[in-house]
Amino acid sequence: MPNPIKILVVAGVALKKDGKYLLIQEDRPDVYGKWNWPAGKVEEGSSLEETAVREAKEETGYDVKVGEEIGVFHESTSDDACKHLFHGEITGGELDFSKDGKLDAKWFTPEEIIAMKDQCRNSWVWKGVEVLNKINCL
């Protein structure tokens, strides 16, 4: 019997303001300079929604309320994580990405995100935007 595949579970949030979505620029060596949703690994005992709220605060400085799940993204067995993306609403705080050691945080239009696929950490970033487009949430 082959070894079981171990998959991480990640939860993230799509924050929208003035028609643009907030992406975080990564500083880890393996994904340095790539853009991603505010997101992180779901820890044992935490729900997907709790993780999305926690990661948004850590990576953006914003307090958020998560809403409906936009989608679940997992492409292949070589993809190390199953990623859950939620709608998010900013309820307080100020943009501050310095505490989590990110390089930058920037607001992008949906068209800009789709056009910069090669600058995104992986496909869930632009595929999340495509799902939002299909359900007319842009």
C-alpha positions in Angstrom: 0.0 0.0 0.0 1.4 3.4 -0.9 2.2 6.0 1.7 -0.7 8.3 2.5 -0.4 11.9 1.2 -0.2 14.5 3.9 -2.0 17.8 3.0 -1.9 21.0 4.9 -5.1 23.0 5.3 -4.9 26.7 4.8 -7.5 29.4 5.3 -7.4 32.9 3.8 -9.5 35.9 3.2 -10.3 38.1 0.3 -10.6 41.7 1.6 -12.2 44.2 -0.8 -12.0 48.0 -0.7 -12.9 50.4 -3.4 -13.1 47.7 -6.0 -9.7 46.3 -5.2 -8.4 43.2 -3.2 -5.6 43.2 -0.7 -2.7 40.9 -1.4 0.4 40.4 0.8 3.9 40.0 -0.7 5.7 37.0 0.8 9.2 37.2 2.3 10.0 33.5 2.8 12.9 32.3 0.7 10.9 29.7 -1.2 8.2 32.2 -2.3 10.1 35.5 -2.0 8.3 38.4 -3.6 5.2 36.4 -4.6 1.8 37.9 -3.9 -0.8 35.9 -1.8 -4.1 36.3 0.0 -3.7 37.0 3.7 -3.7 33.3 4.8 -2.1 30.7 6.9 -2.1 27.1 8.1 -5.1 25.9 10.1 -3.8 24.7 13.5 -5.2 21.9 15.5 -8.2 23.0 17.4 -8.9 26.1 15.2 -11.7 26.4 12.6 -11.2 27.5 9.1 -12.9 30.8 9.9 -10.9 31.4 13.1 -7.7 30.8 11.1 -8.7 33.3 8.4 -9.5 36.0 11.0 -6.2 35.3 12.9 -4.1 35.4 9.7 -5.7 38.5 8.4 -4.9 40.3 11.6 -1.3 39.0 11.7 -0.6 39.7 8.1 -2.5 43.0 7.5 -3.2 44.6 10.9 -6.9 44.6 10.1 -9.7 43.1 12.2 -12.0 41.2 9.9 -15.2 39.3 9.9 -15.3 36.4 7.6 -18.4 35.6 5.5 -19.2 33.0 2.9 -16.6 30.6 1.6 -15.6 31.5 -1.9 -13.9 28.2 -2.8 -11.6 25.4 -2.0 -8.4 25.2 -4.0 -6.2 22.1 -4.4 -4.7 21.2 -7.7 -2.7 18.1 -7.4 -0.8 15.8 -5.0 2.2 17.9 -5.6 0.3 20.9 -4.2 1.1 20.8 -0.5 -2.0 22.5 0.8 -5.8 22.5 0.5 -6.7 26.2 0.6 -10.0 27.6 1.7 -10.8 31.2 0.7 -13.5 33.3 2.4 -15.0 36.7 1.8 -13.8 39.2 4.4 -15.0 42.5 5.8 -12.7 44.9 7.5 -14.2 45.9 10.9 -11.3 47.8 12.4 -7.5 48.2 12.6 -5.0 49.8 10.3 -2.9 48.3 7.5 0.3 47.1 9.1 2.1 44.1 7.6 5.4 44.7 9.4 4.7 42.5 12.4 4.5 39.4 10.3 7.6 40.2 8.3 5.9 40.5 4.9 7.6 42.6 2.2 4.5 44.6 1.2 0.7 44.8 1.1 -1.1 46.3 -1.8 -4.6 46.7 -3.2 -5.1 45.3 -6.7 -8.0 45.3 -9.1 -9.3 41.9 -10.2 -7.9 42.5 -13.7 -4.4 43.3 -12.3 -4.4 40.1 -10.2 -5.4 38.0 -13.2 -2.7 39.7 -15.3 0.1 39.0 -12.8 -0.3 35.2 -12.5 3.5 34.7 -12.6 3.9 37.0 -9.6 1.4 35.2 -7.4 2.4 32.5 -4.9 0.1 30.0 -6.7 -3.0 29.7 -8.7 -5.5 30.1 -5.8 -4.9 33.8 -5.9 -6.1 34.4 -9.5 -8.6 31.5 -9.4 -10.2 33.0 -6.3 -10.7 36.2 -8.3 -12.1 34.2 -11.2 -14.6 32.6 -8.9 -15.6 36.0 -7.5 -16.1 37.2 -11.0 -18.4 34.2 -11.9 -20.6 34.8 -8.8 -20.6 38.6 -9.6 -18.9 39.7 -6.4 -16.3 41.9 -8.0 
